[in-house]
């Protein structure tokens, strides 16, 4: 059975995972091996031992903060030879000739993605005869279907991308930009309902992460911040109710919407304003590595029964240890068992031992002997050497033996 695929969809940097990017190039990095990633999905995949496939080739790839694609919201009419241009914070984007059908714009190719689009650019269409077209850019560089800065309405314009992708589980993180862009709570709920129902009807499992408290509110005044907080909790309460199918509010009559709320470890309980703990955010709004790791652990626990997992992935051996070819997501702290090299024991012990498996005596005066072996041609079929046997003949006195950080007494 293929490994279930998970992808992010929404407006938040919670979706930024797995790509090591600069202004002009993008290099994919296995998210389960990328410890610095501020992404719950990357951490969830790590905790699930790679059993979940976070396929970053399905999303918006390319240079970070560049125009990955163009969504046609309205194709307009009577176009003959249109050209498209972008205005905004970035530069360098070049569009190909729009594809027409009966004077209606069907699609717009992107030939050069440009750089430094920290917010969505405004796309304009120039033509001598046509009118009415509405276009929206999708910014790339994350490998996911997450685009920072979008409202829930703008996310709906891209909904077909995640619906058509071969994704089983969708992590939805949408809404915080609604609050700071004047989108009402009623509109946010209606948009979320459309997103939830559309994804479920497409056969996806939906995991919704409600907006969390923030300490950075941009240019909002104190009264506006109070209203924004009320709206945030209003939408969250609605989502909790909507995720229940027994109350009839979920039109899909399905329990395929999971709520993954992180407020309990995110919010500072001593703050009268409900601000986040300082270590939980990188800038008062977005995930820090610590909060992404905690969120990933909760996400992994929530996904585990859905995926039918009962424990870590023992792919080729009883121990879930790292092996570059067969088990690249295995635990790295099994290295002393998996790839040992024969070395001499520390004095006064004699004999051979596996490298990284230090044995020494910290008390007593008797001389001990030790015999051991290292498999250079491993019986489990994996590459590299492995510690096989270890026999210690106890001397007359009590000896304290230690192995790495673990201590043993004989």
MARZA-513642 format. One record per residue (C-alpha): residue in one letter; x, y, z. Coordinates in steps of 0.05 Angstrom, whole numbers, plus 32768, in hexadecimal, padded with zeros to 4 digits. Layout:
<atoms>
aXYZ...
</atoms>
This chain:
<atoms>
x800080008000x801D80447FEDx803280728025x7FFB80A78030x800E80EC8016x8003812B803Fx800681728027x7FFB81B88044x7FC781E8802Ax7FBD822E8043x7FDA82728053x800D82658089x805782598091x8043821A80B5x804281FF806Ex808B82128061x80AF81CF8064x80E481A78042x810381D88012x814781F6801Ax814282337FEDx816582747FDBx814F82AB7FACx815C82867F6Cx815F823B7F79x813882067F9Ex815481C57FB9x812781907FD7x813A8176801Cx81198139803Cx80EC815C806Fx80F2812380A1x813D812E80A4x813A817A80A8x813C818980F2x813C81D680EBx80FA81D680C4x80C3820080E4x808D81D380C8x805D81A680EFx8058817980B1x80A3816E80AEx80A5815D80F8x8067813180F4x8088810A80BDx80C6810380E8x809F80E98124x807A80B880F7x80BE809D80DFx80B180B08097x807080888092x804E80C68077x806380DF8033x806B812A8032x8074812F7FE7x808F81757FDAx8090816C7F8Ex804481737F8Dx804181BB7FA6x805A81FE7F8Fx80A481F57F82x80D982257F6Ax80FF825F7F87x80E682787FCBx80B582B27FC7x80AE82AA7F7Bx807082A37F4Fx806782587F46x8026825A7F1Ex7FEA82857F0Ax7FA282757F1Cx7F6C828E7EEDx7F3382A57F19x7F0C82C47EDFx7F2182BB7E96x7EFE82FA7E7Fx7EE783017E36x7EFB831A7DF1x7F4683137DFCx7F71830F7DBDx7FBA83197DD1x7FBE83247E1Cx7FFD832E7E44x800583267E8Fx8030834F7EBFx803B834F7F0Bx804483877F3Cx8059837F7F85x809483767FB1x80BB83467F84x80D9834A7F3Fx80EE83217F03x80B082F87EF6x80A282EB7EACx806082CF7E91x805682AA7E50x801E82B67E1Fx7FDA82A87E40x7FB4826C7E24x7F7182827E06x7F31825E7DF3x7EFB82887DD2x7F1982C87DEDx7F1A82AD7E34x7F5C82A57E5Ax7F65825C7E6Dx7FAB825D7E8Bx7FEA82877E92x802F82667E90x8067827F7EBBx80AA827E7E96x80D582A17ECCx80BE829E7F15x80E082DD7F2Ex80F782E97F76x80E6830E7FB7x809A830C7FB4x808E83127FFEx8044831C7FF1x8015830A7FB9x802283357F7Bx7FEA83577F55x7FE283397F10x7FCA83657ED7x7FB283527E91x7FBD83817E56x7F9783777E16x7F7883A37DE0x7F3583807DDFx7F2B83547E1Cx7F1483637E63x7EFD83447EA4x7F3683147EB2x7F4B83087EFAx7F8C82E47F0Ax7FAF82CF7F4Ax7FF782BA7F54x800C827E7F7Ex804F828A7FA0x807F82507FA1x80BC82387FC6x809C820C7FFBx808E81CD7FD5x804881CD7FF4x800681ED7FE1x800F82218017x8015826A8002x8026829D8038x7FFD82DB803Dx7FBD82C2801Dx7F7682CA8036x7F46828F8038x7F2582AB7FF9x7F6782AA7FD4x7F7382647FECx7F32824D7FCDx7F4B82667F8Ax7F8382327F90x7F5881FB7FADx7F5781D27F6Cx7FA381C97F70x7FA081A17FB1x7F60817E7F9Cx7F8081647F5Cx7FC181507F7Ex7FCA81077F93x7FC881197FDCx7FA580F18012x7FA98120804Ex7FA6816C804Cx7FC081978085x7F9681D78080x7FB1821680A1x7F878251808Bx7F69828F80AAx7F9C82BB80CCx7FA182E98090x7F5582F0808Ex7F59831180D2x7F8C834680BDx7F6E83538078x7F278364808Dx7F078322807Ax7ECA831680A6x7EC082D980D3x7E8382C680A9x7EAC82C68069x7EE5829F808Ax7EB4826980A1x7E938265805Dx7ED6825E803Ax7EEE8229806Bx7EAD82038061x7EBA82038016x7F0181EC801Fx7EF081B58051x7EB6819A8028x7EDB819D7FE6x7F1781788001x7EED81438023x7EC381387FE4x7F04812E7FBFx7F1580F67FEFx7F47811B801Bx7F4F81178066x7F51815E8081x7F79817580BDx7F6981BD80D0x7F9881E680FBx7F7182218118x7F938265811Dx7FBD826F815Cx7FC782AC8186x7FFA82DD816Ex80208318818Bx802F83398147x7FF3835B8128x8014838980F5x7FF283CD80F0x7FB283BA8116x7F9E83E8814Fx7F8E83CE8195x7F4283CE8189x7F4D83AA8147x7F7983768168x7F428367819Bx7F10835E8163x7F428332813Dx7F4C83048179x7F0182FD8182x7EFA82EA8138x7F3382B7813Ex7F1082938177x7ECC829A8155x7EE582758117x7F0982418141x7EC982318168x7EA3822A8127x7ED881FA810Cx7ED381CE814Ax7E8881C98140x7E8E81BE80F5x7EBF818480FFx7E88815E8124x7E58813A80F6x7E258128812Bx7E0C81708130x7DFB817180E6x7E2781AD80D5x7E58818480ADx7E35817F806Ax7E6281468054x7E4A811C8090x7E9181058099x7EC3810480D2x7EFD810F80A3x7F0B815480C0x7F3C815380FAx7F4A81908125x7F9381968138x7F9481CF816Ax7FD681E68189x7FBC821D81B6x7FCC81F881F7x801781F981EDx8018823881C2x7FF4826C81ECx8012828E822Ax7FDF82808260x7FF982BB8289x7FEB82EC8250x7FAA83138258x7FAB8320820Dx7FB482D681FCx7FF882E081DBx802482A581C7x805F828E81F0x809E82AF81D5x80C1826D81C4x80858256819Bx808D82898163x80C682A28139x80A882E78132x806A82EC815Dx804082C98128x8060828F8104x807A824C811Dx80BC82458140x80E28203813Cx80CA81F28183x808081FD8174x808681D98130x80A5819D8153x806E819C8188x803881A48154x8057816D812Ax8055813E8165x800C814C8170x7FFE81458126x802281038124x7FFA80E8815Fx7FB980FD813Cx7FCE80DD80FBx7FE6809C8119x7FA280798121x7F8D809180DCx7FCB807380BCx7FC5803380E4x8008803B8106x8017801A8148x8060802D8150x809E8044812Bx80AE802980E7x80DA7FEB80ECx80EA7FE680A3x81247FB580A0x81367FA380E7x811B7F9E812Ex813B7FE1813Fx8125801E8119x816C8034810Cx8187806280D6x81A080428095x81AD806F805Ax818E80438025x815980198047x814380448082x8159808C8079x812480A580ABx813B807580E2x8154808B8126x819B80A78122x81AB80928169x81B0804A8154x81F180588130x821C80328162x81F57FF28151x81EE7FFC8107x8232801480EFx82687FFD811Ex82B37FF98112x82E07FCA8139x830D7FEE816Bx83377FDA81A7x83197FE081ECx832E8016821Bx83658003824Cx83677FDB827Ax83347FB18254x834C7F898219x83297F6E81DCx83037F8D81A3x82C47FB781A4x82987FDD8174x82AA80268167x827D8059818Bx8270802381C0x82A2803A81F4x82B0800A822Fx82DB801F8269x82E3801282B3x82D9804C82E2x82E980288324x830E7FEA833Dx83527FD0832Bx83487F8C830Dx83567F8182C3x831B7F6B829Bx83197F488258x82E97F548220x82D97F3081E0x82AC7F4981A9x82A17F48815Fx828A7F778128x82657F5F80EAx82877F7B80ADx82597F528080x82177F5C80A4x81E67F2480ADx81AA7F5280A7x81BC7F64805Fx81CA7FAE806Cx820A7FD3805Ax823F7FE7808Cx825A7FC680CBx82327FB38108x82417FA18150x82307F578156x82457F3A8199x82647F5281D9x827B7F288214x829A7F458253x82BC7F198286x82B17F3982CAx82EE7F4382F5x82F07F3B8340x82DD7F83834Dx829E7FA9833Cx82A97FCE82FBx8282800982DFx827A80038294x825C80398269x8243803D8222x823A80828206x820780A58234x81ED80658253x820F8045828Fx82107FFC82A4x822C7FDA82E2x824B7F9582E4
</atoms>
